[in-house]
């Protein structure tokens, strides 16, 4: 039999299979190919009704037809199961950043003063008196000037000793070689009354008066016969007993303060 496959129908149509009888024996040799006849009119006839399906063997697969239009999308499928949720390990803390310093705030109001001042505490005890320091040595000097000529005799002036002391030494210094004797006389402030006092009776030197004999200087630390103790406020007066050649003389007393 010979099976003839008819071209597929339009989209959604089924192919028609026509069954023939058994194939006869082959004829003689193939003759020469005749000339191609003119093309016939190409016209598609009306598709006949679909015949019943035969029982013969399935013929070879026909040529694949053109792809049809894509159909509409189907409804969404059901949601799949929720995946497992897992928290990842926390990463290391980043370095601490230092921002710029903010502006200084406004100074607040001064708070109220504290309570009243407490009472003054008791005065502490007076400390012990320190030990007495060493005695001080001071000097007192008196200058007699003759105005360019030999000094004349008589009272020449006085000085005040404002502190209690002891006379330790007397030094007599002249401006040139010569001789002089000077008496030192003592009075209290109330007894001092020239010309009555000072007087020769007020002497503190006794017989060992300050004396230069044909020299320019003299010094006496023995002070034999002297009244060496001097009270604070004592007035010492200087009286020239005799003088030759010397025109200027200084009497210096070394005093130890009591």
FINU-306238 format. One record per atom (N, C-alpha, C): x, y, z. Coordinates in steps of 0.02 Angstrom, whole numbers, padded with zeros to 5 digits, always signed. Layout:
N
XYZ ...
end
This chain:
258
+00042-00059+00000 +00000+00000+00000 +00044+00062+00000 +00015+00114-00025 +00050+00178-00028 +00016+00226+00019 +00056+00260+00065 +00028+00309+00113 +00047+00378+00090 -00003+00417+00085 +00006+00486+00063 -00007+00532+00123 +00042+00576+00137 +00035+00623+00195 +00015+00690+00169 -00041+00711+00191 -00066+00777+00172 -00037+00829+00218 -00018+00887+00190 +00013+00941+00231 -00030+00959+00290 +00000+00978+00344 -00039+00994+00405 -00086+01051+00393 -00142+01044+00426 -00193+01095+00421 -00173+01156+00461 -00210+01209+00458 -00196+01269+00500 -00193+01248+00573 -00170+01296+00614 -00158+01285+00685 -00220+01253+00715 -00208+01202+00758 -00257+01167+00798 -00292+01113+00757 -00275+01103+00688 -00307+01050+00649 -00266+00987+00652 -00295+00928+00643 -00261+00864+00644 -00244+00843+00574 -00186+00808+00562 -00170+00784+00494 -00216+00728+00473 -00227+00720+00406 -00272+00667+00379 -00229+00615+00346 -00238+00553+00363 -00200+00498+00334 -00248+00457+00290 -00226+00448+00226 -00268+00409+00179 -00233+00343+00166 -00267+00290+00174 -00241+00224+00164 -00252+00201+00093 -00200+00172+00059 -00208+00146-00008 -00199+00071-00009 -00199+00042-00069 -00190-00030-00073 -00117-00047-00073 -00101-00109-00081 -00031-00133-00080 +00005-00109-00142 +00070-00097-00132 +00112-00071-00187 +00125-00127-00236 +00115-00111-00302 +00128-00161-00353 +00201-00167-00369 +00216-00217-00412 +00285-00227-00431 +00312-00167-00468 +00378-00159-00463 +00409-00102-00497 +00405-00111-00571 +00396-00057-00608 +00394-00059-00680 +00464-00063-00708 +00469-00048-00774 +00535-00049-00806 +00577+00009-00784 +00629+00017-00818 +00675+00072-00800 +00643+00139-00810 +00671+00185-00770 +00643+00252-00772 +00663+00286-00836 +00612+00312-00872 +00627+00347-00934 +00657+00415-00920 +00673+00444-00979 +00701+00511-00973 +00650+00559-00946 +00678+00607-00907 +00634+00658-00878 +00611+00704-00932 +00543+00708-00937 +00516+00753-00986 +00524+00825-00967 +00508+00865-01016 +00511+00937-01003 +00461+00957-00950 +00482+01005-00912 +00438+01029-00859 +00380+01066-00891 +00323+01045-00871 +00263+01078-00898 +00253+01145-00864 +00210+01179-00892 +00195+01245-00862 +00164+01236-00793 +00179+01284-00753 +00151+01280-00685 +00078+01291-00688 +00045+01249-00648 -00026+01256-00644 -00045+01312-00596 -00108+01324-00599 -00134+01375-00555 -00132+01348-00484 -00101+01385-00440 -00093+01363-00371 -00150+01393-00331 -00194+01348-00310 -00250+01372-00270 -00266+01320-00219 -00275+01342-00159 -00290+01296-00105 -00364+01284-00103 -00380+01221-00106 -00450+01204-00104 -00477+01207-00034 -00541+01199-00030 -00574+01200+00035 -00557+01135+00071 -00538+01142+00135 -00520+01083+00174 -00582+01042+00186 -00576+00979+00168 -00633+00936+00179 -00638+00915+00251 -00689+00880+00266 -00699+00858+00336 -00647+00806+00353 -00633+00803+00416 -00582+00755+00440 -00611+00686+00438 -00573+00641+00405 -00595+00572+00402 -00580+00536+00467 -00607+00477+00467 -00596+00436+00527 -00524+00413+00529 -00502+00403+00588 -00432+00382+00598 -00426+00310+00577 -00376+00295+00532 -00364+00228+00510 -00325+00189+00561 -00318+00126+00542 -00282+00081+00588 -00213+00064+00564 -00190+00096+00512 -00124+00081+00486 -00069+00106+00532 -00009+00089+00513 +00049+00111+00552 +00059+00186+00545 +00087+00216+00596 +00098+00288+00597 +00150+00306+00545 +00134+00353+00504 +00180+00374+00453 +00237+00416+00483 +00282+00432+00439 +00338+00474+00463 +00313+00542+00485 +00353+00569+00532 +00335+00635+00560 +00341+00688+00506 +00289+00726+00503 +00289+00779+00453 +00335+00836+00473 +00340+00881+00426 +00382+00941+00438 +00352+00981+00495 +00399+01005+00539 +00378+01045+00597 +00347+01109+00575 +00286+01119+00598 +00251+01181+00581 +00279+01240+00619 +00255+01298+00598 +00277+01360+00631 +00253+01362+00703 +00293+01395+00746 +00276+01401+00817 +00215+01445+00825 +00167+01421+00863 +00106+01460+00874 +00118+01516+00925 +00067+01557+00930 +00071+01612+00979 +00075+01586+01050 +00111+01623+01092 +00117+01603+01162 +00051+01613+01197 +00030+01562+01232 -00033+01566+01268 -00027+01611+01330 -00083+01627+01358 -00082+01670+01417 -00048+01634+01476 -00018+01676+01522 +00017+01648+01581 -00033+01614+01627 -00012+01558+01655 -00054+01524+01702 -00056+01560+01770 -00101+01539+01812 -00106+01571+01878 -00043+01558+01919 -00024+01606+01965 +00037+01597+02006 +00032+01534+02047 +00090+01501+02056 +00091+01442+02097 +00089+01460+02171 +00076+01412+02212 +00074+01423+02285 +00144+01443+02310 +00147+01488+02361 +00213+01508+02388 +00249+01448+02417 +00315+01447+02406 +00356+01393+02434 +00365+01403+02509 +00391+01354+02543 +00402+01361+02616 +00454+01414+02631 +00446+01448+02687 +00492+01501+02709 +00560+01470+02725 +00611+01502+02701 +00679+01477+02714 +00699+01488+02788 +00749+01452+02808 +00773+01459+02877 +00806+01527+02887 +00792+01558+02944 +00821+01624+02961 +00878+01613+03011 +00936+01640+02996 +00994+01632+03042 +01030+01699+03048 +01045+01717+03110 +01080+01780+03122 +01155+01768+03117 +01188+01808+03077 +01260+01801+03069 +01298+01823+03131 +01361+01804+03135 +01403+01823+03192 +01417+01898+03189 +01412+01932+03248 +01424+02005+03251 +01497+02019+03235 +01508+02067+03193 +01576+02086+03174 +01610+02124+03230 +01676+02132+03226 +01713+02169+03279 +01692+02243+03280 +01696+02273+03340 +01679+02343+03348 +01730+02387+03314 +01707+02436+03278 +01752+02482+03243 +01787+02529+03292 +01840+02562+03269 +01877+02609+03313 +01833+02666+03336 +01847+02690+03398 +01808+02745+03427 +01829+02811+03396 +01783+02844+03363 +01799+02909+03333 +01790+02965+03383 +01834+03015+03378 +01830+03073+03423 +01805+03133+03383 +01747+03157+03401 +01720+03215+03368 +01750+03280+03394 +01741+03336+03361 +01767+03400+03387 +01733+03420+03451 +01770+03456+03494 +01743+03480+03558 +01688+03531+03545 +01634+03523+03581 +01579+03570+03573 +01595+03638+03604 +01553+03686+03590 +01563+03753+03618 +01552+03752+03694 +01589+03796+03729 +01582+03802+03801 +01513+03832+03817 +01479+03801+03863 +01413+03827+03882 +01418+03892+03921 +01362+03924+03926 +01359+03988+03963 +01370+03974+04037 +01409+04018+04070 +01423+04010+04141 +01359+04021+04181 +01346+03976+04227 +01286+03983+04267 +01292+04038+04319 +01237+04056+04348 +01236+04108+04399 +01273+04085+04461 +01303+04134+04495 +01340+04118+04557 +01291+04096+04611 +01310+04041+04643 +01266+04015+04695 +01267+04060+04757 +01222+04050+04802 +01218+04092+04862 +01279+04081+04906 +01297+04133+04944 +01355+04129+04989 +01339+04080+05046 +01393+04055+05075 +01384+04008+05130 +01357+04043+05192 +01354+04008+05245 +01327+04034+05307 +01371+04089+05337 +01351+04117+05392 +01390+04170+05424 +01457+04144+05448 +01505+04191+05455 +01572+04172+05477 +01569+04148+05549 +01604+04093+05561 +01604+04066+05628 +01643+04110+05677 +01637+04098+05741 +01672+04138+05791 +01747+04128+05786 +01784+04180+05806 +01857+04176+05806 +01880+04127+05860 +01927+04085+05841 +01952+04037+05890 +01995+04071+05943 +02008+04034+05996 +02048+04060+06051 +02120+04072+06029 +02151+04124+06058 +02220+04138+06042 +02265+04084+06072 +02312+04061+06032 +02358+04009+06056 +02405+04036+06109 +02436+03990+06143 +02483+04008+06196 +02545+04043+06166 +02572+04090+06206 +02633+04125+06184 +02692+04077+06186 +02731+04078+06133 +02789+04034+06129 +02843+04055+06179 +02889+04010+06189 +02944+04024+06235 +02989+04079+06208 +03015+04120+06253 +03061+04173+06232 +03127+04142+06211 +03151+04164+06155 +03214+04137+06130 +03273+04160+06174 +03327+04125+06165 +03387+04141+06205 +03415+04209+06183 +03447+04242+06229 +03476+04308+06215 +03534+04301+06168 +03534+04343+06118 +03588+04341+06069 +03653+04369+06098 +03707+04362+06063 +03771+04386+06087 +03771+04462+06093 +03811+04489+06141 +03816+04561+06151 +03845+04595+06089 +03820+04656+06075 +03843+04692+06017 +03892+04747+06035 +03943+04753+05996 +03993+04805+06006 +03979+04861+05956 +03974+04922+05981 +03960+04980+05938 +04013+05033+05953 +04017+05081+05910 +04064+05136+05920 +04029+05203+05925 +04058+05248+05963 +04033+05316+05969 +04094+05362+05964 +04090+05413+05921 +04149+05457+05909 +04129+05530+05918 +04179+05571+05939 +04169+05643+05946 +04231+05678+05918 +04220+05728+05874 +04275+05764+05840 +04279+05835+05868 +04341+05856+05885 +04354+05925+05909 +04400+05958+05857 +04379+06015+05831 +04417+06050+05779 +04435+06121+05802 +04499+06140+05793 +04522+06206+05814 +04518+06258+05760 +04492+06242+05703 +04484+06291+05649 +04551+06312+05619 +04599+06266+05616 +04663+06280+05585 +04717+06301+05633 +04701+06310+05696 +04750+06328+05747 +04746+06278+05803 +04793+06279+05847 +04793+06232+05904 +04729+06240+05944 +04701+06182+05964 +04637+06181+06000 +04646+06215+06068 +04599+06258+06084 +04601+06292+06149 +04565+06250+06201 +04577+06262+06263 +04547+06223+06317 +04475+06242+06328 +04437+06196+06365 +04368+06210+06383 +04319+06157+06354 +04255+06166+06370 +04202+06120+06347 +04195+06127+06271 +04191+06068+06237 +04187+06067+06163 +04122+06037+06136 +04080+06007+06179 +04018+05979+06155 +04001+05913+06188 +03941+05885+06170 +03916+05824+06204 +03882+05778+06154 +03875+05714+06173 +03835+05665+06135 +03791+05627+06184 +03736+05597+06159 +03690+05558+06200 +03699+05484+06183 +03706+05441+06234 +03709+05368+06225 +03639+05341+06241 +03604+05316+06191 +03533+05297+06199 +03523+05226+06226 +03575+05190+06240 +03568+05121+06262 +03618+05108+06319 +03601+05062+06361 +03646+05043+06415 +03705+05005+06387 +03764+05019+06412 +03824+04987+06385 +03882+04993+06434 +03938+04963+06414 +04000+04968+06452 +04055+04992+06406 +04094+05044+06427 +04149+05069+06387 +04207+05019+06393 +04232+04995+06336 +04286+04946+06336 +04353+04975+06314 +04350+05030+06276 +04413+05057+06250 +04402+05128+06227 +04457+05170+06230 +04455+05237+06202 +04515+05246+06157 +04504+05275+06097 +04557+05288+06048 +04557+05362+06032 +04617+05394+06034 +04623+05466+06021 +04667+05475+05959 +04642+05512+05908 +04677+05520+05844 +04683+05595+05828 +04747+05618+05816 +04759+05689+05802 +04775+05698+05728 +04770+05761+05705 +04785+05776+05635 +04860+05786+05623 +04898+05794+05677 +04970+05803+05671 +05002+05787+05739 +05067+05781+05739 +05102+05765+05801 +05096+05823+05850 +05080+05807+05912 +05071+05858+05963 +05050+05825+06028 +05023+05866+06072 +05002+05840+06137 +04932+05867+06153 +04890+05824+06186 +04823+05846+06206 +04799+05801+06263 +04759+05831+06309 +04726+05793+06363 +04652+05814+06361 +04607+05762+06358 +04535+05775+06355 +04501+05737+06412 +04456+05771+06448 +04416+05738+06500 +04347+05723+06472 +04317+05665+06494 +04248+05646+06474 +04206+05649+06537 +04152+05688+06534 +04109+05700+06593 +04039+05675+06579 +04006+05646+06628 +03941+05613+06620 +03887+05648+06660 +03826+05654+06629 +03768+05682+06663 +03705+05648+06638 +03655+05645+06682 +03589+05624+06659 +03557+05682+06621 +03503+05667+06588 +03469+05719+06550 +03443+05773+06598 +03417+05753+06655 +03389+05802+06702 +03444+05843+06736 +03505+05815+06744 +03559+05852+06778 +03598+05897+06730 +03591+05886+06666 +03629+05925+06617 +03605+05998+06619 +03652+06045+06639 +03633+06116+06644 +03696+06159+06638 +03722+06170+06577 +03781+06213+06568 +03767+06284+06595 +03816+06319+06622 +03886+06297+06631 +03899+06259+06695 +03846+06247+06735 +03856+06212+06799 +03875+06139+06787 +03836+06108+06744 +03849+06038+06724 +03842+06035+06648 +03892+06007+06616 +03947+05967+06643 +04002+06010+06676 +04039+05975+06720 +04095+06007+06756 +04147+05954+06772 +04206+05976+06796 +04260+05928+06811 +04240+05875+06862 +04193+05893+06905 +04170+05843+06953 +04128+05788+06923 +04108+05795+06859 +04067+05743+06826 +04110+05693+06787 +04176+05695+06795 +04220+05653+06755 +04207+05579+06767 +04217+05537+06714 +04213+05464+06719 +04283+05434+06709 +04333+05477+06697 +04400+05452+06678 +04449+05448+06738 +04435+05483+06792 +04483+05484+06848 +04548+05516+06826 +04604+05485+06845 +04670+05513+06827 +04694+05490+06758 +04661+05439+06728 +04684+05411+06664 +04643+05440+06605 +04647+05506+06599 +04610+05539+06546 +04641+05523+06477 +04600+05523+06422 +04628+05512+06355 +04683+05564+06341 +04745+05540+06324 +04802+05584+06318 +04847+05564+06259 +04869+05616+06220 +04920+05606+06168 +04980+05648+06191 +05039+05618+06192 +05100+05653+06213 +05151+05652+06156 +05160+05711+06124 +05208+05718+06069 +05201+05661+06019 +05138+05648+05998 +05124+05594+05950 +05061+05613+05911 +05038+05567+05869 +04977+05579+05829 +04919+05536+05853 +04933+05488+05899 +04878+05442+05919 +04893+05411+05986 +04838+05384+06017 +04844+05348+06080 +04783+05303+06089 +04791+05247+06125 +04735+05200+06136 +04742+05170+06205 +04684+05163+06241 +04684+05136+06309 +04626+05088+06317 +04642+05023+06329 +04591+04973+06341 +04589+04951+06414 +04636+04978+06454 +04638+04960+06525 +04587+05001+06564 +04584+05067+06549 +04535+05113+06578 +04538+05110+06656 +04598+05114+06681 +04607+05111+06755 +04576+05173+06787 +04533+05162+06837 +04500+05215+06873 +04438+05243+06838 +04419+05214+06780 +04361+05240+06743 +04296+05213+06773 +04242+05252+06764 +04174+05227+06775 +04150+05205+06706 +04154+05141+06692 +04140+05116+06624 +04067+05101+06610 +04026+05091+06664 +03955+05075+06653 +03918+05139+06633 +03880+05135+06579 +03842+05192+06554 +03769+05172+06551 +03724+05212+06581 +03652+05199+06578 +03624+05228+06514 +03568+05199+06492 +03534+05224+06431 +03513+05296+06443 +03526+05340+06394 +03507+05410+06399 +03560+05454+06430 +03619+05427+06446 +03673+05466+06476 +03701+05515+06425 +03717+05576+06449 +03749+05627+06407 +03823+05629+06424 +03867+05618+06374 +03940+05621+06383 +03965+05686+06352 +04002+05725+06392 +04029+05789+06369 +04105+05786+06366 +04137+05825+06320 +04209+05822+06307 +04240+05890+06323 +04288+05889+06370 +04319+05949+06397 +04395+05945+06386 +04424+05993+06346 +04496+05994+06333 +04531+06025+06393 +04576+05986+06423 +04614+06009+06482 +04676+06048+06459 +04710+06021+06407 +04769+06055+06381 +04781+06032+06309 +04817+06073+06269 +04830+06055+06199 +04890+06096+06174 +04934+06064+06133 +04989+06097+06100 +04995+06070+06029 +04993+06115+05980 +05005+06101+05909 +04945+06068+05874 +04912+06021+05906 +04858+05984+05873 +04799+06030+05859 +04774+06028+05795 +04717+06071+05775 +04652+06031+05766 +04657+05965+05763 +04596+05924+05755 +04608+05857+05788 +04560+05834+05828 +04568+05771+05863 +04501+05734+05865 +04504+05667+05860 +04444+05625+05864 +04451+05579+05923 +04397+05576+05964 +04394+05527+06019 +04342+05475+06002 +04363+05411+05997 +04319+05355+05979 +04312+05308+06038 +04250+05294+06059 +04235+05249+06114 +04209+05182+06087 +04237+05127+06113 +04212+05060+06096 +04164+05040+06152 +04100+05027+06133 +04048+05014+06183 +04020+04944+06173 +04010+04908+06228 +03977+04842+06226 +03907+04851+06254 +03859+04840+06210 +03789+04848+06230 +03769+04795+06282 +03731+04818+06331 +03710+04772+06384 +03652+04729+06360 
end
